[in-house]
Amino acid sequence: MDDAFSGEPLQRLMAAAQHGDAGAYRSLLLEATGIARRVIRRRHPFLSHDDVEDLVQDVLLSVHAVRATYDPVRPFLPWLVAIIRNRVADAARRHARQRAWQVAVDEYPETYDAARANTEAAGFANADALRKAVAGLPEGQRTAIELTKLQELSLKEAAVRSGMSVAALKVASHRAVKTLRRIMGSR
């Protein structure tokens, strides 16, 4: 087996990186980049070059964000492959959520001058009211809604970005939705 895949050198690099060795961290990220790229291409050959590179960047960001959770007595490669698998799954979920809202049409529908024919106008008023209601939420609730519902980040991604725990995000998101339903229902 190739030395880069044996795990031993990578374990040592990660352990050194966890102790502040910037050179070891740089080397580790270079190795991890190549491994991530190869694993993603091998397991998902249908992905475009740009999609593979986006996933590699997500993997590297995740490695950076959770590097303190790595146990240096355990093999590095399974830890990295688990991160790769999770980032690919997250990307697939994001893609599925985005595709759920897209509708393929051969022709765009015509619009008319008559106000009652353009039913979307009412939707825009509700969207403006919803934006105002979200802006009026307490900061923690607003952050939870913006990250998890509007930006469609996973709870883990939102927790990293906001500095809140996953549990706190769940609670804040639930309370925000409850508040928004109450506010929007009264209008």
matplotlib code that plots the C-alpha trace (Angstrom):
import matplotlib.pyplot as plt

x = [0.0, 1.2, 2.9, 0.4, -2.5, -0.9, -2.1, 1.1, 2.7, -0.7, -1.3, 2.1, 1.4, -2.0, -0.6, 2.1, -0.5, -2.6, 0.4, 0.8, 3.3, 2.2, 4.5, 3.0, -0.5, 0.3, 1.7, -1.3, -3.7, -1.8, -1.9, -5.6, -6.4, -5.0, -6.7, -10.1, -9.9, -9.1, -11.7, -14.5, -13.6, -13.4, -16.7, -18.5, -17.2, -20.3, -19.4, -18.0, -14.5, -16.0, -18.2, -15.3, -13.2, -16.1, -16.4, -12.6, -12.8, -15.7, -13.7, -10.7, -12.9, -14.4, -11.0, -9.9, -13.1, -13.0, -9.3, -9.4, -11.7, -9.1, -7.5, -3.9, -3.7, -6.3, -5.7, -6.1, -7.4, -10.7, -11.3, -10.7, -12.8, -15.7, -15.5, -15.4, -18.4, -20.3, -19.5, -20.6, -23.9, -24.4, -23.8, -26.3, -28.9, -28.3, -28.6, -31.9, -33.4, -32.5, -33.8, -37.1, -37.8, -36.7, -39.3, -38.2, -40.4, -40.3, -41.9, -42.3, -45.9, -47.3, -48.3, -51.2, -51.9, -55.0, -54.2, -56.2, -54.4, -51.1, -51.6, -47.9, -48.3, -49.9, -46.9, -44.5, -46.4, -46.2, -42.5, -41.9, -43.9, -41.9, -38.6, -39.7, -40.9, -37.6, -35.7, -37.7, -36.8, -34.3, -30.7, -30.3, -33.6, -32.9, -29.4, -30.9, -33.6, -31.2, -28.6, -30.8, -33.9, -32.8, -29.2, -30.1, -27.0, -27.0, -27.2, -23.5, -22.5, -24.8, -23.3, -19.8, -20.7, -22.8, -20.8, -24.0, -24.4, -26.6, -29.1, -29.2, -29.8, -32.6, -34.3, -33.8, -35.1, -38.2, -39.0, -38.4, -40.7, -43.4, -43.0, -43.1, -46.3, -47.9, -46.9, -47.7, -51.1, -52.1, -51.7]
y = [0.0, 3.5, 5.3, 8.2, 5.8, 3.8, 6.4, 6.5, 9.6, 11.3, 10.5, 12.0, 15.1, 15.6, 15.1, 17.7, 20.1, 19.8, 20.9, 24.0, 22.9, 25.0, 23.2, 19.8, 21.2, 22.5, 19.1, 17.4, 19.5, 19.0, 15.2, 15.4, 17.4, 14.7, 11.9, 13.6, 14.3, 10.7, 9.2, 11.6, 10.9, 7.2, 6.9, 9.5, 9.5, 11.3, 14.5, 17.4, 18.7, 21.8, 19.7, 17.6, 20.7, 22.2, 19.0, 18.9, 22.5, 21.5, 18.5, 20.8, 23.3, 20.5, 19.1, 22.5, 23.1, 19.7, 19.1, 19.3, 16.2, 14.0, 11.4, 11.1, 7.5, 6.5, 6.1, 9.3, 7.9, 6.5, 9.8, 11.7, 9.3, 9.7, 13.5, 13.0, 10.7, 13.3, 16.2, 14.3, 13.4, 17.0, 18.1, 15.6, 16.8, 20.4, 19.5, 17.5, 20.5, 22.9, 20.6, 20.2, 23.9, 24.0, 23.4, 22.6, 24.4, 24.5, 27.9, 30.6, 31.5, 34.8, 37.4, 39.8, 43.3, 42.4, 42.3, 39.2, 37.3, 37.9, 35.9, 36.1, 39.7, 38.5, 36.2, 39.0, 41.0, 37.9, 37.5, 41.2, 40.6, 37.5, 39.3, 42.0, 39.4, 37.6, 40.9, 41.5, 38.2, 38.1, 37.7, 34.0, 33.1, 35.2, 33.6, 30.1, 30.8, 32.5, 29.8, 26.6, 27.7, 30.4, 29.4, 25.7, 24.8, 21.6, 22.0, 21.2, 23.8, 26.4, 25.6, 26.1, 29.4, 30.8, 29.6, 28.1, 24.4, 22.2, 21.9, 25.7, 26.0, 23.5, 25.4, 28.8, 27.6, 26.0, 29.1, 31.3, 29.3, 29.3, 33.1, 33.6, 31.5, 33.6, 36.9, 35.8, 34.3, 37.6, 39.5]
z = [0.0, -0.8, 2.2, 1.9, 2.5, 5.4, 7.9, 10.0, 8.4, 8.4, 12.1, 12.9, 10.8, 12.5, 15.9, 15.2, 13.7, 16.8, 18.8, 16.6, 13.9, 11.0, 8.5, 9.5, 9.2, 5.7, 4.7, 6.2, 4.2, 1.0, 1.5, 2.6, -0.5, -2.8, -0.9, -0.8, -4.5, -5.3, -3.0, -4.3, -7.9, -7.4, -5.6, -7.6, -11.1, -12.4, -10.6, -12.7, -12.0, -10.3, -8.1, -7.0, -6.2, -4.2, -2.2, -1.6, -0.2, 2.0, 3.3, 4.0, 5.8, 7.9, 8.7, 9.9, 11.9, 13.7, 13.9, 17.7, 17.8, 16.1, 18.5, 17.5, 18.7, 16.2, 12.4, 10.5, 7.2, 8.5, 10.2, 7.0, 4.9, 7.4, 6.9, 3.1, 3.2, 5.4, 3.2, 0.1, 1.8, 2.8, -0.7, -2.0, 0.4, -0.5, -4.2, -3.6, -1.6, -4.4, -7.1, -5.3, -5.8, -9.5, -12.2, -15.8, -18.3, -22.1, -22.2, -19.6, -18.9, -20.0, -17.5, -17.8, -16.7, -14.7, -11.0, -10.3, -13.1, -11.5, -8.3, -7.5, -6.3, -3.0, -2.5, -2.7, 0.0, 2.3, 1.5, 2.6, 5.7, 6.5, 5.9, 8.4, 10.9, 10.7, 11.1, 14.3, 15.9, 18.8, 17.5, 18.4, 16.8, 13.7, 13.3, 13.7, 11.0, 8.6, 8.8, 8.9, 6.9, 4.5, 3.8, 4.2, 6.2, 8.2, 12.0, 12.4, 9.7, 11.3, 14.7, 13.5, 11.8, 14.6, 17.6, 19.0, 20.0, 17.8, 20.7, 21.1, 17.4, 17.4, 20.3, 18.8, 15.4, 16.9, 18.9, 15.9, 13.7, 16.5, 16.8, 13.0, 12.7, 15.4, 13.8, 10.2, 11.4, 12.9, 9.6]

ax = plt.figure().add_subplot(projection="3d")
ax.plot(x, y, z, "-o")
ax.set_aspect("equal")
plt.show()
